[in-house]
Amino acid sequence: MFLRRSGRAFSTASTGRRMLCSLQELRDLQGKGLKFPLHPPEPKEAAPKADTKPRRRRDLLATGFVFFNEKTQQPRAFINRCPHAMLELDFDDSDFFCEGFIHCKVHAAFFDPDTGICLQGPISSRKALRGLDELRVEVHGEDVVLLAEQSKARFTSMPAYDSQEPEAYKREKQRELAEALAKRSDMSEVEEIQQRLHEKTMARLKQYEQMDQAPRKAKK
């Protein structure tokens, strides 16, 4: 399962190594992210494996996103879930960035796109959260591939191109974020966030309800 808090590996083995897109497609997005399902629907005729536990509804709906990192010239991917309320970061519009930083549209937390660390917590408290969960991707030829086996999904080290200590790096990124946000003046964004959160929650609850009803109908 993808969201275990242990250090054990997790797997995307239901589909094995999976091609997400071409490297050129990511470059063409010009800093935006590409959203994808972590667990694609399995064919209806596929029989469940005896040693496989059924996935929770939340896991079945989980998504990830991948983007092209201009500094490293490599793709970077994360699980699309904010550590605060465990909701998706993007509100289903695949727009993950604000002023060059990963932005949770639910409660306005901000994360560093290079490391996944939290730079500013949710709007209610601004208390820092744990970092985003990383997904391992590689470039094979011209394709961006999601690896089948995923290790503990959090960054624990600094980017190879940065020589700063972790705390110094974080303070520098927080300063850059504060400067970028200070130039913005859209205070109405708070109300928009609250409204989108309500709509998102209602839509997700409806999905859960439909998934619950499907097995019951099949038994009739």
C-alpha positions as CSV (number, residue, x, y, z in Angstrom):
1,M,0.0,0.0,0.0
2,F,1.3,3.4,-0.8
3,L,0.6,5.3,2.4
4,R,2.1,3.1,5.1
5,R,4.2,5.1,7.5
6,S,6.8,2.4,7.9
7,G,10.2,2.4,6.2
8,R,9.4,-0.8,4.2
9,A,9.2,-0.6,0.4
10,F,5.9,-0.3,-1.3
11,S,5.0,-1.5,-4.8
12,T,3.3,-0.5,-8.0
13,A,3.7,-4.1,-9.1
14,S,0.0,-4.4,-10.2
15,T,1.3,-2.8,-13.4
16,G,5.0,-3.2,-13.1
17,R,7.3,-0.5,-14.5
18,R,5.0,2.0,-16.1
19,M,5.7,4.5,-18.8
20,L,4.1,7.8,-17.8
21,C,5.0,10.1,-20.7
22,S,7.9,11.2,-22.8
23,L,10.6,13.5,-21.5
24,Q,9.7,16.0,-24.2
25,E,6.1,16.1,-23.0
26,L,7.3,17.1,-19.5
27,R,9.6,19.8,-21.0
28,D,6.7,21.1,-23.0
29,L,4.6,21.6,-19.9
30,Q,7.0,24.4,-18.9
31,G,7.2,23.9,-15.2
32,K,3.7,22.4,-14.8
33,G,3.0,18.8,-13.6
34,L,1.5,15.7,-15.2
35,K,-1.0,13.9,-13.0
36,F,-1.4,10.1,-13.2
37,P,-3.2,7.3,-11.2
38,L,-1.0,5.3,-8.9
39,H,-3.2,2.2,-9.3
40,P,-4.8,2.0,-12.7
41,P,-8.1,0.1,-12.8
42,E,-7.5,-3.7,-13.3
43,P,-9.4,-5.5,-16.0
44,K,-12.8,-6.8,-14.7
45,E,-11.9,-10.4,-15.8
46,A,-8.6,-10.3,-13.8
47,A,-8.9,-12.7,-10.8
48,P,-7.6,-11.3,-7.5
49,K,-4.4,-12.9,-6.2
50,A,-4.8,-15.1,-3.2
51,D,-2.0,-13.3,-1.2
52,T,-3.1,-9.8,-2.1
53,K,-5.1,-7.8,0.4
54,P,-7.9,-5.6,-1.0
55,R,-6.9,-2.0,-1.3
56,R,-8.6,0.7,0.7
57,R,-10.8,3.2,-1.3
58,R,-8.4,6.0,-0.6
59,D,-5.5,4.0,-2.1
60,L,-7.5,3.1,-5.2
61,L,-8.1,6.8,-5.9
62,A,-4.6,7.9,-5.1
63,T,-2.7,9.8,-7.8
64,G,0.8,11.0,-8.3
65,F,2.4,13.9,-10.3
66,V,5.6,14.2,-12.3
67,F,7.3,17.4,-13.5
68,F,10.6,18.4,-15.2
69,N,13.1,19.9,-12.7
70,E,15.0,22.6,-14.6
71,K,17.9,22.6,-12.1
72,T,18.7,18.9,-12.4
73,Q,17.3,18.5,-15.9
74,Q,15.5,15.4,-14.6
75,P,11.9,14.4,-13.9
76,R,10.8,14.5,-10.3
77,A,7.6,12.8,-9.0
78,F,5.6,12.9,-5.7
79,I,2.4,11.3,-4.4
80,N,-0.4,13.8,-4.9
81,R,-1.4,14.0,-1.3
82,C,-0.8,16.8,1.3
83,P,0.4,15.5,4.7
84,H,-1.9,17.9,6.4
85,A,-5.5,16.7,5.5
86,M,-4.5,13.9,3.2
87,L,-6.3,15.5,0.3
88,E,-5.0,16.0,-3.2
89,L,-2.8,19.0,-3.7
90,D,-4.3,20.2,-7.1
91,F,-8.1,20.0,-6.9
92,D,-8.2,17.9,-10.0
93,D,-6.8,20.6,-12.4
94,S,-3.2,19.3,-12.5
95,D,-1.9,22.8,-11.5
96,F,0.6,22.0,-8.7
97,F,2.7,25.2,-8.7
98,C,2.4,28.7,-7.4
99,E,5.3,31.1,-7.8
100,G,7.6,28.1,-8.6
101,F,6.7,26.2,-5.4
102,I,4.5,23.2,-5.0
103,H,1.2,24.5,-3.5
104,C,-1.6,22.7,-1.7
105,K,-4.8,24.3,-2.8
106,V,-6.7,22.9,0.1
107,H,-5.1,24.9,3.0
108,A,-2.3,26.8,1.2
109,A,0.7,24.9,2.4
110,F,3.9,25.2,0.3
111,F,6.6,22.7,-0.5
112,D,10.0,22.8,-2.1
113,P,9.9,21.2,-5.6
114,D,13.6,20.1,-5.3
115,T,13.3,18.2,-2.0
116,G,9.6,17.9,-1.1
117,I,10.2,19.6,2.3
118,C,7.5,21.8,3.7
119,L,8.4,25.5,3.6
120,Q,5.1,26.9,4.9
121,G,2.3,25.0,6.7
122,P,-1.5,25.3,6.3
123,I,-3.1,28.6,6.4
124,S,-4.8,27.9,9.8
125,S,-1.5,27.6,11.7
126,R,1.4,27.9,9.3
127,K,2.9,25.0,11.3
128,A,5.4,23.1,9.2
129,L,4.4,19.6,8.0
130,R,6.4,16.6,7.1
131,G,7.6,16.5,3.5
132,L,5.8,15.1,0.4
133,D,6.2,11.5,-0.4
134,E,8.6,10.9,-3.3
135,L,7.9,8.5,-6.2
136,R,10.9,7.0,-8.0
137,V,11.0,7.7,-11.7
138,E,13.7,7.1,-14.3
139,V,14.4,8.1,-17.9
140,H,14.6,5.2,-20.3
141,G,15.5,6.4,-23.7
142,E,13.0,9.2,-24.2
143,D,10.4,7.9,-21.8
144,V,9.8,8.8,-18.1
145,V,9.1,5.5,-16.3
146,L,7.6,4.9,-12.8
147,L,9.5,2.2,-11.1
148,A,7.6,-0.9,-9.8
149,E,9.4,-1.0,-6.4
150,Q,9.3,2.2,-4.4
151,S,11.4,2.7,-1.3
152,K,10.5,4.8,1.7
153,A,8.9,7.7,0.0
154,R,10.4,10.8,1.7
155,F,13.5,12.8,0.9
156,T,16.1,12.6,3.6
157,S,19.0,14.3,1.9
158,M,19.8,17.6,0.2
159,P,19.9,18.0,-3.6
160,A,23.3,16.9,-5.0
161,Y,23.8,20.3,-6.6
162,D,23.4,22.2,-3.3
163,S,26.2,22.4,-0.8
164,Q,24.2,24.1,2.0
165,E,23.3,22.4,5.3
166,P,19.7,21.2,5.5
167,E,18.5,23.9,7.9
168,A,20.3,26.7,6.0
169,Y,18.9,25.4,2.7
170,K,15.4,25.4,4.2
171,R,15.7,28.9,5.5
172,E,16.9,30.1,2.1
173,K,14.0,28.5,0.4
174,Q,11.6,30.0,2.9
175,R,13.0,33.4,2.3
176,E,12.5,33.0,-1.5
177,L,8.9,31.8,-0.9
178,A,8.2,34.8,1.4
179,E,9.5,37.2,-1.2
180,A,7.5,35.6,-4.0
181,L,4.3,35.7,-1.9
182,A,4.8,39.3,-0.8
183,K,4.4,40.4,-4.4
184,R,0.9,38.8,-4.6
185,S,-2.2,40.7,-3.4
186,D,-5.1,38.3,-4.0
187,M,-6.6,38.1,-0.5
188,S,-9.8,36.7,-2.0
189,E,-7.8,33.5,-2.6
190,V,-8.6,32.4,1.0
191,E,-12.3,32.3,0.3
192,E,-11.8,30.6,-3.0
193,I,-9.7,27.9,-1.3
194,Q,-12.4,27.3,1.3
195,Q,-15.1,26.9,-1.4
196,R,-13.0,24.6,-3.5
197,L,-12.3,22.5,-0.4
198,H,-16.0,22.0,0.2
199,E,-16.6,21.1,-3.4
200,K,-13.6,18.7,-3.5
201,T,-14.7,17.0,-0.3
202,M,-18.3,16.5,-1.5
203,A,-17.1,15.1,-4.8
204,R,-14.7,12.7,-3.1
205,L,-17.4,11.4,-0.7
206,K,-19.6,10.8,-3.6
207,Q,-16.9,8.7,-5.2
208,Y,-16.5,6.7,-2.0
209,E,-20.2,6.1,-1.9
210,Q,-20.3,4.8,-5.4
211,M,-17.4,2.5,-4.8
212,D,-19.2,1.1,-1.8
213,Q,-22.4,0.5,-3.7
214,A,-20.8,-1.3,-6.6
215,P,-20.0,-4.6,-4.7
216,R,-23.6,-4.7,-3.3
217,K,-25.1,-4.4,-6.8
218,A,-22.9,-7.2,-8.1
219,K,-24.2,-9.5,-5.4
220,K,-27.8,-9.1,-6.4
